[in-house]
Amino acid sequence: VIKTDIVIIGAGPVGLFTVFEAGLLDLECHLIDNLDRPGGQCIELYPEKPIYDIPGVANQTAREHIEALMEQIKPFNPTFHLAQSVETLRFVKKNNKKYYIKTSAGTEFETPNVIVCSGAGSFEPKKLNIEDAEAFEGKGLEYAVRSKDQYTDKRVVVF
């Protein structure tokens, strides 16, 4: 069982900024995310999309925003538990009022603080409902635009 000050559920931009704020208070953080990398929807769905509404930043892409947050939290050395989802979350009043968390990978935590930063929650693409569509996934059939350059000078259909 991992004992830590805070478990953050979600490693998107809000979860990453939560690490920064907790780090300023000298609190140890562990983050759990069902994706295989930090960044949430910013990285998964629109990494090249410009963001214009971050205070003090005229504009930056979603990828640049996540990279900046990752750089900002480096001094606090957070631990990431990626490609895992929370399966059990219990609050036990007796034992110093702690939360017990277990992930899909079997990782267990004991913590007095849980912060849910799941945004829109875990997401699955709405897959094309035609026969044999799976055979084309990653070979021209995509459910997210991770690099707009791959579509330059190509015919594209968006559903």
C-alpha positions in Angstrom: 0.0 0.0 0.0 1.4 3.4 -1.0 0.9 6.0 1.7 0.9 9.6 0.3 -0.4 13.1 1.1 -2.6 13.4 -2.0 -4.0 11.1 -4.7 -5.1 13.0 -7.8 -7.4 11.2 -10.1 -6.8 12.6 -13.6 -3.5 13.7 -15.2 -4.9 16.4 -17.5 -4.1 20.1 -17.2 -6.0 20.5 -14.0 -4.5 17.5 -12.3 -1.0 18.6 -13.3 -1.6 22.1 -12.0 -2.9 20.6 -8.8 0.5 18.9 -8.4 2.1 22.3 -8.7 -0.2 23.9 -6.0 0.3 20.9 -3.7 4.0 20.9 -4.2 4.2 24.5 -3.0 2.7 23.2 0.2 5.4 20.4 0.3 2.8 17.7 -0.2 3.6 14.4 -2.0 1.3 13.6 -4.9 0.5 10.5 -6.8 -1.6 10.8 -10.0 -3.8 8.1 -11.5 -5.0 8.3 -15.1 -6.6 5.8 -17.5 -4.6 7.2 -20.4 -1.0 6.0 -21.1 0.5 9.5 -20.8 -0.2 12.7 -19.0 -2.2 15.5 -20.7 -5.8 14.3 -20.8 -8.0 15.5 -23.7 -5.4 18.1 -24.6 -2.9 15.5 -25.7 -5.4 12.8 -26.7 -7.8 14.8 -28.9 -6.4 18.1 -29.9 -2.6 18.5 -29.2 -2.1 21.1 -32.0 -5.1 23.2 -31.2 -4.2 26.7 -30.0 -5.4 27.7 -26.6 -6.0 31.5 -26.0 -7.6 31.7 -22.5 -4.7 30.9 -20.2 -3.9 33.9 -18.0 -0.5 35.5 -18.9 -0.1 33.4 -22.1 -1.1 34.9 -25.4 -1.5 31.5 -27.0 0.0 28.1 -27.0 -1.0 24.7 -28.4 -2.5 22.1 -26.1 0.7 20.1 -26.4 2.8 23.2 -25.4 0.5 23.8 -22.5 1.0 20.2 -21.2 4.7 20.4 -21.8 4.9 23.6 -19.8 2.9 22.1 -16.9 5.1 19.0 -16.9 8.2 21.3 -16.7 6.5 23.3 -13.9 5.9 20.3 -11.7 9.3 18.6 -12.2 10.7 20.0 -8.9 7.9 18.3 -6.9 8.6 14.8 -8.4 5.1 13.5 -8.6 4.5 9.8 -9.3 2.3 8.8 -12.2 0.2 5.7 -12.4 -0.8 5.7 -16.0 -3.1 3.3 -18.0 -4.9 2.6 -14.7 -8.4 3.5 -13.6 -9.8 3.7 -10.0 -11.8 0.6 -9.2 -12.3 1.1 -5.5 -12.5 4.3 -3.4 -13.4 3.8 0.3 -13.4 6.3 3.1 -12.7 4.8 6.5 -13.5 7.0 9.5 -11.8 4.7 12.1 -8.3 4.7 10.8 -7.4 8.3 11.0 -10.0 9.2 8.4 -8.1 7.9 5.4 -9.2 7.0 1.9 -8.3 3.7 0.4 -7.9 3.4 -3.3 -7.3 0.5 -5.6 -6.6 0.7 -9.3 -7.3 -1.6 -12.2 -3.6 -2.6 -12.1 -3.9 -3.6 -8.4 -2.0 -0.5 -7.1 -3.3 0.4 -3.6 -3.1 3.8 -1.9 -3.8 5.2 1.6 -4.3 8.9 1.7 -6.1 11.6 3.7 -6.8 13.6 0.5 -8.3 12.7 -2.8 -8.7 15.3 -5.5 -10.8 14.4 -8.6 -9.5 16.2 -11.7 -11.2 14.0 -14.3 -12.5 16.7 -16.6 -15.1 15.1 -18.8 -14.1 11.7 -17.5 -12.6 8.8 -19.3 -13.5 8.9 -22.9 -13.9 6.4 -25.7 -14.3 7.5 -29.3 -17.7 6.9 -30.9 -16.6 4.3 -33.4 -17.8 4.0 -36.9 -20.5 1.4 -37.0 -19.8 -0.4 -40.3 -18.6 -3.9 -41.0 -14.8 -4.4 -40.7 -14.1 -0.8 -39.6 -11.6 -2.1 -37.0 -9.4 -3.3 -39.8 -8.8 0.3 -41.0 -8.2 1.8 -37.5 -4.7 3.5 -37.6 -4.5 2.9 -41.3 -6.5 5.9 -42.4 -9.5 5.6 -40.1 -8.7 7.8 -37.1 -10.8 9.0 -34.1 -8.6 12.0 -33.1 -6.3 14.5 -34.9 -3.0 14.2 -33.2 -1.0 15.8 -36.0 -2.7 17.9 -38.6 0.3 17.6 -40.9 -0.6 14.0 -41.7 -3.7 15.3 -43.5 -2.0 17.9 -45.6 -3.0 17.6 -49.3 -5.3 14.7 -48.6 -9.0 14.2 -48.9 -10.5 14.0 -45.5 -14.0 13.0 -44.4 -15.2 13.9 -40.9 -18.2 12.2 -39.3 
